[in-house]
Amino acid sequence: MNPERTSAMAHTEDHAARRQAFVAQELSASAEVKQRIAASCTGSILLAVDALVRALGAGKKVLLCGNGGSAADSQHLATEFVIRMNPAIKRPALPAIALSTDSSMLTAGANDIGYDNVFARAVEALGSDGDILIGISTSGKSESVIRAAAAAKKKGMTVIGLLGGEGGALKTLVDIAIVVPSADTQRIQEGHITIGHILCGLAERELYA
């Protein structure tokens, strides 16, 4: 066999093996963090579900905020509340608003009052006593989310934090802190969307199933 062809085949096989190993490693790492979440966060997750059930059952609403991937998670979870999680559960829409979706408000706020204040301003406008704020921050240190949480507390809202790492400043500011036990941002994000699905799915079930 041509030595160059043999070398190319070996390189291709090695490349394929490394790709497969990377896939397996990433899935294993993600699963490991999910197991740690089950071990350390179940209690706080259930407290958050209780708060959501009380608020939504009383006709209150859910506001959500975060930056970057956490903004995307806010939009995703707001949609789950408004539309549905489980198609087998026939229910009315649940009021939930992601504060990251209005580009005019975000850019006007960033320009006029500073970006760190944009979510707090929206909470001031849209939040009411008894509502829920879900603040999402992988570090727990996002200033815009910290200020939103402080504004929500002033309005008598219950604040749930989806956090990561050590929990940051938000850990002690929120009413219910759910801290994903990882320092890896992507693992924390994966944990947040899973936890969010659990929050919505269980609240939906307890309210309407």
C-alpha positions as CSV (number, residue, x, y, z in Angstrom):
1,M,0.0,0.0,0.0
2,N,1.2,3.5,-0.8
3,P,2.8,4.9,2.4
4,E,1.2,8.3,1.9
5,R,-2.2,6.7,1.6
6,T,-1.5,4.6,4.7
7,S,-0.5,7.8,6.6
8,A,-3.6,9.6,5.4
9,M,-5.9,6.7,6.5
10,A,-4.3,6.6,9.9
11,H,-4.7,10.4,10.3
12,T,-8.4,10.1,9.3
13,E,-9.0,7.3,11.8
14,D,-7.2,9.2,14.5
15,H,-9.2,12.3,13.7
16,A,-12.5,10.3,13.8
17,A,-11.5,8.7,17.2
18,R,-10.7,12.1,18.7
19,R,-14.0,13.6,17.5
20,Q,-15.9,10.6,19.0
21,A,-14.0,10.9,22.3
22,F,-14.9,14.7,22.4
23,V,-18.6,13.9,21.9
24,A,-18.5,11.3,24.7
25,Q,-16.6,13.5,27.0
26,E,-19.0,16.5,26.6
27,L,-22.1,14.3,27.1
28,S,-20.5,12.7,30.2
29,A,-19.5,16.1,31.7
30,S,-23.1,17.4,31.1
31,A,-24.6,14.3,32.7
32,E,-22.3,14.5,35.7
33,V,-23.4,18.1,36.4
34,K,-27.1,17.1,36.1
35,Q,-26.5,14.5,38.7
36,R,-24.9,17.1,41.0
37,I,-27.9,19.3,40.4
38,A,-30.2,16.5,41.5
39,A,-28.1,16.0,44.7
40,S,-27.7,19.6,45.7
41,C,-30.5,21.7,44.1
42,T,-33.7,19.6,44.4
43,G,-34.8,21.4,47.6
44,S,-34.4,24.9,46.1
45,I,-36.0,23.8,42.8
46,L,-39.1,22.6,44.7
47,L,-39.2,25.9,46.7
48,A,-39.2,27.8,43.4
49,V,-42.0,25.6,42.1
50,D,-44.1,26.3,45.2
51,A,-43.5,30.1,44.7
52,L,-44.5,29.9,41.0
53,V,-47.7,27.8,41.8
54,R,-48.7,30.3,44.5
55,A,-48.2,33.3,42.2
56,L,-49.6,31.9,39.0
57,G,-52.5,30.4,40.9
58,A,-53.3,33.9,42.3
59,G,-53.2,35.5,38.8
60,K,-49.8,37.0,39.1
61,K,-47.1,36.9,36.3
62,V,-43.5,35.9,35.8
63,L,-40.8,38.2,34.5
64,L,-37.5,36.8,33.4
65,C,-34.1,38.4,32.6
66,G,-30.5,37.6,31.8
67,N,-27.7,38.4,29.3
68,G,-26.4,36.6,26.3
69,G,-27.2,32.9,26.6
70,S,-29.2,33.7,29.8
71,A,-31.3,36.1,27.7
72,A,-32.1,33.3,25.3
73,D,-33.0,31.1,28.2
74,S,-35.3,33.8,29.5
75,Q,-37.1,33.9,26.2
76,H,-37.3,30.1,25.9
77,L,-38.8,29.7,29.4
78,A,-41.3,32.6,29.0
79,T,-42.5,30.8,25.9
80,E,-42.9,27.5,27.8
81,F,-45.1,29.3,30.4
82,V,-47.2,31.1,27.8
83,I,-47.7,28.3,25.3
84,R,-47.3,25.0,27.2
85,M,-44.8,22.3,28.3
86,N,-46.9,19.2,28.2
87,P,-49.4,18.9,25.3
88,A,-51.4,16.4,27.4
89,I,-52.3,19.1,29.9
90,K,-55.0,21.4,28.6
91,R,-54.5,24.8,30.3
92,P,-54.8,28.5,29.7
93,A,-51.7,30.6,28.9
94,L,-49.6,31.5,31.9
95,P,-48.4,35.2,31.9
96,A,-44.6,35.4,31.5
97,I,-42.5,38.1,29.9
98,A,-38.8,37.9,29.0
99,L,-37.3,41.4,29.5
100,S,-34.7,40.8,26.9
101,T,-36.9,40.8,23.8
102,D,-37.7,44.5,23.2
103,S,-34.8,45.9,21.3
104,S,-36.1,49.5,21.3
105,M,-36.4,49.4,25.1
106,L,-33.1,47.8,25.6
107,T,-31.2,50.2,23.3
108,A,-33.0,53.3,24.6
109,G,-32.3,52.2,28.2
110,A,-28.6,51.5,27.4
111,N,-28.3,54.9,25.8
112,D,-30.2,57.0,28.3
113,I,-29.9,55.4,31.7
114,G,-27.1,52.9,31.2
115,Y,-27.3,49.2,30.3
116,D,-27.0,48.0,33.9
117,N,-30.4,49.6,34.6
118,V,-32.4,48.3,31.7
119,F,-33.9,45.3,33.4
120,A,-34.6,47.2,36.7
121,R,-36.4,49.8,34.7
122,A,-38.6,47.1,33.1
123,V,-39.3,45.6,36.4
124,E,-40.3,49.0,37.7
125,A,-42.7,49.4,34.8
126,L,-44.1,45.8,34.6
127,G,-43.7,44.2,38.0
128,S,-46.3,44.1,40.7
129,D,-46.6,42.9,44.3
130,G,-46.8,39.1,44.3
131,D,-45.2,38.6,40.9
132,I,-42.2,36.5,40.3
133,L,-38.8,37.6,38.8
134,I,-36.5,34.8,37.5
135,G,-33.1,36.3,37.2
136,I,-30.6,34.2,35.3
137,S,-26.8,34.6,35.6
138,T,-24.2,31.9,35.2
139,S,-21.9,33.8,37.6
140,G,-24.4,35.4,39.9
141,K,-22.5,38.7,39.3
142,S,-24.4,40.3,36.4
143,E,-25.0,43.9,37.4
144,S,-28.1,44.3,35.3
145,V,-29.7,41.2,36.9
146,I,-28.6,42.3,40.4
147,R,-30.3,45.6,39.9
148,A,-33.4,44.0,38.5
149,A,-33.6,41.7,41.6
150,A,-33.2,44.7,43.9
151,A,-36.0,46.5,42.0
152,A,-38.2,43.4,42.2
153,K,-37.7,43.1,46.0
154,K,-38.8,46.8,46.4
155,K,-42.0,46.0,44.6
156,G,-42.8,43.0,46.8
157,M,-42.0,40.4,44.1
158,T,-40.5,37.0,44.8
159,V,-37.1,36.6,43.2
160,I,-35.8,33.3,42.0
161,G,-32.1,33.1,40.9
162,L,-30.8,30.6,38.4
163,L,-27.1,30.9,39.2
164,G,-23.8,29.1,38.9
165,G,-20.4,28.8,40.5
166,E,-20.5,30.2,44.0
167,G,-23.7,32.1,43.3
168,G,-22.1,35.6,43.3
169,A,-23.9,38.6,44.8
170,L,-27.3,37.4,43.6
171,K,-27.1,34.3,45.9
172,T,-27.8,36.4,49.0
173,L,-30.1,38.9,47.2
174,V,-32.7,36.6,45.8
175,D,-35.4,34.8,47.8
176,I,-34.7,31.4,46.2
177,A,-31.2,30.6,44.9
178,I,-30.7,27.7,42.6
179,V,-27.0,27.4,42.1
180,V,-25.7,24.9,39.5
181,P,-22.7,23.3,41.1
182,S,-20.2,23.9,38.3
183,A,-17.7,26.6,37.2
184,D,-18.1,25.8,33.5
185,T,-20.3,28.3,31.8
186,Q,-21.7,25.9,29.2
187,R,-22.5,23.3,31.9
188,I,-24.2,25.9,33.9
189,Q,-26.3,27.0,30.9
190,E,-27.3,23.4,30.2
191,G,-28.3,23.1,33.9
192,H,-30.3,26.3,33.8
193,I,-32.5,25.2,30.8
194,T,-33.1,21.8,32.4
195,I,-34.1,23.4,35.7
196,G,-36.3,25.9,33.9
197,H,-38.1,23.1,32.1
198,I,-38.6,21.4,35.5
199,L,-40.0,24.6,37.1
200,C,-42.5,25.2,34.3
201,G,-43.4,21.5,33.8
202,L,-44.1,20.9,37.5
203,A,-45.9,24.2,38.1
204,E,-48.0,23.4,35.0
205,R,-48.8,19.9,36.4
206,E,-49.6,21.1,39.9
207,L,-51.9,23.9,38.6
208,Y,-53.8,22.1,35.9
209,A,-53.2,18.3,35.8
